Every structure is written in structure tokens, then in C-alpha cells.
Amino acid sequence: MKSSLSSEKISYEEFQLYLRLYEQYLPPKIEGLEKLRLEEVPEVLEARRATGDAFLEKTEVQALIEWKLKHGTYRPNLAKLVAENSLEEVRKTTRNAFSSYATDNTTYAKSVTALSKLKGLGPATASLILACYDPVQVSFFSDELFRYLHWEDAKSGEWDRKINYSMKEYKDLFERVQALRRRLEKESGQVIDVEKCAYVLTKGVQQYNSHMTGDSDNDALRAPSPKRRKRASPELSLDPVSVCQRKGPLGSPTYDELGYELDYEYLCKTSSRPRPLSRRAMRRLEEKQKESERKADILRIDAERRKAVTAENAWDDRIAKDLGVAFHEVGIEEYEEWKKRGFHVDPSEFDNLSQEEKDRLSQLETGCALRKGSKHR
């Protein structure tokens, strides 16, 4: 991972970028449990707190444990240990911990320690339960969050920092999260956002380590030998879009067949399930139609010539050549600039294009919306 993405240096814009990618990294098996952890349990606790008696049922604690195991590192004995707690023990322990925290939320460590008295609950799992009670201030002691916050402390590699799951480590994690929020001036936001961002960054690097060639900015992510890469990296035979998806947001740049860099964030947006055209999409189509008409007017293209299938691609190609920019970087602004500079073209130039030229234009257009800086969207 680049040092500029560490918790001490990451910018607000970068933070928001990786936060938006969170759902892309969730394992399929977590579906349903994610809503329970982020919405349902906190809402139940909020309703019970309003009555003056906040607590969790054993089944609710077990559901949170299931989420934790599927969301992060799987520990088979954890669920069994938690199941050994009685219904009354769970109610009493959670009630006392929440009551203590409600009286003085600066004593979060005391509440986490109280929750740790239940079988199977150490500081990490106990912090998850308290984080559901106060998702605005309390951090969940997840492996991903801890390793992200201690990225620069690791000895042999950024993500190998050993975790002892102690209260001392949790207190340090808690303070580092608050420091990050203060630095980004987002103290009014929820700490869950920090947890999500750390999850994306950690999973992104793990994905990067598993599939890709390395990063010149990162000694821990050096490229393996060509022979090893061929054995371990099936994506080398995949199309550039698939390679870009596998690399994740932290991977090295991915280029298409023409050598243009793909835009990972835009690719994530367009990879989602197809949806009916929204009003916004309809408006964008109308805008694109108006832009096409304006382009034709600037080039003095008559109505008959505008009907050609490759017409606009040929126009964009001519603008790109005259202005010295890439084909995918040509938008209506470039047409206006072209006109402003006094360029001219004979409309007949776009008549009777050879098949070779049509194929070239088609290749330029294919996938150009996925390139960085593209104006073909």
C-alpha cells in the first residue's frame, strides 16, 4: 500500500473513494448479516435504550458473532463458546455494560471489559457489541482496522503485524480512529466509516498480493518471478477489464489493448446489476444528443452525413489528432476549442471510409468509456 494512504496521511477525498467501494469487497455469504450488524441490532438497542433498559438477547449476540466470522477471520471455536452462555447471562452482562457506558461514555474500556466476561468474548468481539450500542463513537476491534492503523509498524511487511487482542491494543486503536476522524474534520460522522475504509484497503492489498505483480513504491509487494507469476496468476490470460477488477483499487494501473489506463472506480459502477433508465440517465441521453448536433454544426456536417454509423467516431478522431489529445478525451469542450483555434475540415473527408479505417475507429471506441479521463460516458 502506498504510504500516502496510511491513516496519518490519507486525504478526505481518498478516504471517501475507498469508502464508496466497501460493498464491492463484501463476501457473498455476508448478505443479510451486514444489514443486521449495521442497522437492525443498533436500531433494536436504540429502541430499548429509549425505554431505559438496553440489552441484547443471546440470539442477537450469536447473529453478530456469525457476521464477525463471515466478515473477517474465521475462528470455528468462537461460536461454540458463545453458545455456552445462558440467556440470562447474556441479558445481564450486556445490560450492565450498556448502563455503565450510558453513564459515562469515556469509560468505554470498562464496558468492553465487562462484556468480555461472557464466554467467547474477548476485547475484539466485545467491542463489536458496544459498537452496535454506539456506532457514532465506538470502534470495532477488527483485524482489518487494526492492521490498517498500524500499517507502518509492521516489521517484515505492512500487513503482518501480530495482534494480541488485548485491551491495551484496543485503547490504542480507539485513539487512532479518533485522531483520524479529527484530522479529516469528520468528528460528526460515524466510526463505522473508518472501519469500512480500512476493510477496503486491507482486502484490496490482500487481493493485490494474491493476484498481481507488485508495486515499485512498495518493497513488500515486489513482483514474483515470471515463472511463478504464470503459475499463480490466472488473470494474466484474462481481458484487461477482468484484470483491473482483480487488482482492486490499490493495484498497479491496468491498460487496455491500446495502452490506455482503465478507470477502476468507474468500472465498479458499471459492473453493477443492470437497472431501468432513471430520469437522470434519460436527461444524459438527451444531453448527448444535443452535443452530437453541436459537434456536427461545428464541423459543418450536413444531415445526410450525420447518419453514418461511424460518423461521430471519425469526427472525434479528427479533433483528437488536431488538438493532440487521446480519442477518449474528446468531448464537446474539445470541439469548441478546435473551432476557437481556427481549425477547418472538409466534410467529405468522412465519406467512404475504408474498412480498415472503420475497424480502427471501432477499436478506438471499444471500451473507451472505461479509460481514465474518458468523456465518452
HELIX and SHEET records of a PDB file:
HELIX    1   1 SER A    3  LEU A    5  5                                   3    
HELIX    2   2 TYR A   12  ARG A   20  1                                   9    
HELIX    3   3 TYR A   22  TYR A   25  5                                   4    
HELIX    4   4 PRO A   28  ILE A   30  5                                   3    
HELIX    5   5 LEU A   33  LYS A   35  1                                   3    
HELIX    6   6 LEU A   36  GLU A   40  3                                   5    
HELIX    7   7 VAL A   41  ALA A   50  1                                  10    
HELIX    8   8 LYS A   58  HIS A   71  1                                  14    
HELIX    9   9 PRO A   76  ALA A   83  1                                   8    
HELIX   10  10 LEU A   87  THR A  103  1                                  17    
HELIX   11  11 ASN A  105  THR A  107  5                                   3    
HELIX   12  12 TYR A  108  LEU A  115  1                                   8    
HELIX   13  13 PRO A  123  TYR A  133  1                                  11    
HELIX   14  14 ASP A  143  LEU A  149  1                                   7    
HELIX   15  15 TRP A  151  ASP A  153  5                                   3    
HELIX   16  16 MET A  167  ARG A  183  1                                  17    
HELIX   17  17 ILE A  192  HIS A  211  1                                  20    
HELIX   18  18 ASP A  219  LEU A  221  5                                   3    
HELIX   19  19 PRO A  226  ALA A  232  1                                   7    
HELIX   20  20 PRO A  234  SER A  237  5                                   4    
HELIX   21  21 PRO A  240  LYS A  247  1                                   8    
HELIX   22  22 TYR A  264  THR A  270  1                                   7    
HELIX   23  23 ARG A  279  LEU A  299  1                                  21    
HELIX   24  24 ARG A  305  LYS A  307  5                                   3    
HELIX   25  25 ALA A  311  LEU A  323  1                                  13    
HELIX   26  26 PHE A  327  GLU A  329  5                                   3    
HELIX   27  27 ILE A  332  LYS A  340  1                                   9    
HELIX   28  28 PRO A  347  PHE A  350  5                                   4    
HELIX   29  29 GLN A  355  GLU A  365  1                                  11    
HELIX   30  30 CYS A  368  LEU A  370  5                                   3    
END                                                                             
